[in-house]
Amino acid sequence: MSNYNLTHLAELEAESIFILREVLAQFEHPCILFSGGKDSIVVTHLAKKAFHPAKIPFPLVHIDTGHNFPETLLFRDRLVQELGVNLIIGSVQESIDSGRASEERGKNASRNALQTVTLLDTIDTHQFDACIGGARRDEEKARAKERFFSHRDEFGQWDPKNQRPELWNLFNGKQHHGEHFRVFPLSNWTEMDIWQYILLDQITIPSLYFSHQRQVIRRHNTWLPLSEFTQLAANEEVVTKKIRFRTLGDITITGGDESTANTLEKIVLEVASARQTERGNREDDKRSETSMEDRKKQGYF
Amino acid sequence: MSGYLDMELLRFTTAGSVDDGKSTLIGRLLYDTKSIFEDQLEQVKQSSTRKGLDQTDLSLLTDGLKDERLQGITIDVAYRYFATPKRKFIIADTPGHIQYTRNMVTGASTANCALILIDARHGVVEQTCRHAIIASLLQIPHLIVCINKMDLVNYQEATFEKLKNDFTNFSSKLDTKDIRFIPISALNGDNVVNRSSQMTWYQGSTLLYTLETMHIGSDYNHIDCRFPVQTVIRPKSDAYHDYRGYAGRVAGGVFKPGDEITVLPSGFTSKIKSIDTFHGPIQEAFAPMSITIQLTDDVDVSRGDMLVRSNNQPSVQQDIDIMMCWLHNQSPKPKAKYLLKHTTSEVKAMIKEIRYKLDINTLHRNEQDLEIRMNDIARVQIRTTKPLLIDPYKKNRITGSLILIDEATYQTVAAGMII
């Protein structure tokens, strides 16, 4: 019969590009939520492909907690320059200074939850009606029920029980004033697909994903990087290990794995044999069984 | 290492109720293909213990939202992923109760294959028929009927053969051509990933092998050329000053540079100058590729238009007969207007006539009770403000499908398959 078959990566790419083009066609002020992690890098790469030879028609928005890996910021600035797109920064520090958000206290304090305030304020200030994110359904059980076009009410909230059905290739981005959409072009990708695709397209990613020497402390079964924000407990010891990060979030909550994988090929092999999920090292997801669902309902990424 | 460059993608849907072992089957597929991580399994073990269960309940792996966990049911479509060296699989896991027909329809809309579970002790029941009818209505090309819980009927060949017969008698009324039967025990893993040592009489393939090898290359229409334009790419940069590309996803047929095409609805004709991608021009494009087409002539083309081969065109219609699944808890109001989305175009529409409602357990046509409620499937005629460029759904699932959106709430209220 026919040989009109696509590989799984080609089909996923075609689907994501279709979604990105729908965003341009259906919304007035879309943006890409860019964290500097591999998923938002892949989304940005797909946007570059979707509108080639034109520039990406959306600004990148970075919700900056102030608790970044320095490498992430350097990477972000270089990418923005290369693509010739606008960068908009929403600062969590400013939200704290202006009293819109208040800092958590204690050894495990993080600014993860505070991002929601800054994110919703940034969306409001710039009147974004569609925020494209890199979330994937395989990441977490609350995300498994997420739509490609995910509606948010005027408070930025997600109502998982009242989602619009999504059928075929028909996406409904209709909204009332003040509401917005989160759009997830990578919905159907898995962690493995992302790495295979990064390898296939030779996409540049931050050096943090590759094995490197780093000062770390052992906490909650993971290697947390030592940073200016670390509050050491009496029994905690700083050691140097060869590690790499499987996901990138704030430096205060992102744990690394011991690894010698220093090339994309080796990372793909490592991911293939991994026995733990990638978010297992994320302190933000460990707080309760429904911590992602609860944060998402509030307006989190 | 380079194996991933040969992998294909297969989307399948499962439908089932609490007791027919659907969650156990999915849990089994994920577990036996080593798609479950230790921390996920640990979480499920802890939840099982908290619930006072003696065994780890693999079905908890497919639990989603808080309410679903509290009630022990699936409410919404959940998507699961696993891969083998041959294929990547996307499971649209949908609840099987009649009140969730809308979710089954949603999950079925993009599937290559439907998995139907029959409890070997209970045989073909109402729910089995419902799932098969929905799979057929939604034109899912392949159907796998898993006769489950074979361990509870002593792995008897006679039981399997009888149920196979029963189902075949019923399914002769359906459109589905490719139907396969597999005797399994999801609980014990017989014929799911590994061949059963209890059913040596069964000569067919295991479920996973079937999923890995069934031919899906013809599931898209590669005959009738259809290219709905999504957006126009005009870089306006020095390097691409006069570039004007029509971006979209091929919905059918094979497009090549040099092809004579007609732009619909305007009727202008032109030729394909090039088919562009980020990695450069390509020599042919087919569904479901996302591409950009340049034409040799400067004709007016915008979103909602369709490029087709001049000698093979869709029909252009304003009065359209559809099978409609109503998705919303408010019934349609008489003469109400809706927004209609079809490929990349959007028009207004109203439901002109309700011809009959379909009983999705028996295929019986009800012409008496014509009030449409949530989860009903009905044959209706709609009228649109502007003509649509349509194909029958049986011929093309992309150019043959549409949705209706409520003008006031913007909720998606109906899904339609063009007859």
Interface residues (C-beta under 8 A of the other chain):
Chain A: M1 S2 N3 Y4 N5 L6 T7 H8 L9 A10 E11 L12 E13 A14 E15 I17 F18 R21 E22 L24 A25 K48 K49 A50 F51 H52 P53 A54 K55 R137 D138 K141 A142 A144 K145 P160 K161 Q163 R164 P165 E166 L167 W168 N169 L170 N172 K174 Q175 H176 S187 N188 T190 M192 D193 Q196 L200 E265 V268 L269 A274 R275 Q276 T277 G280 E289 T290 E293
Chain B: M1 Y4 L5 D6 M7 E8 L9 F37 E38 D39 Q40 Q43 S47 D63 G64 L65 K66 D67 I75 D76 V77 A78 Y79 R80 Y81 A83 R87 K88 I90 R102 N103 V105 T106 S109 T110 H215 I216 G217 S218 Y220 H222 Q230 T231 I233 R234 P235 K236 S237 A239 Y240 Y243 G245 A247 G248 R249 V254 D276 T277 F278 F286 A287 P288 M289 S290 T292 R303 L327 L339 K341 H342 T343 T344 R397 I398 S401 L402 I403 I405 Y410 Q411 T412 A415
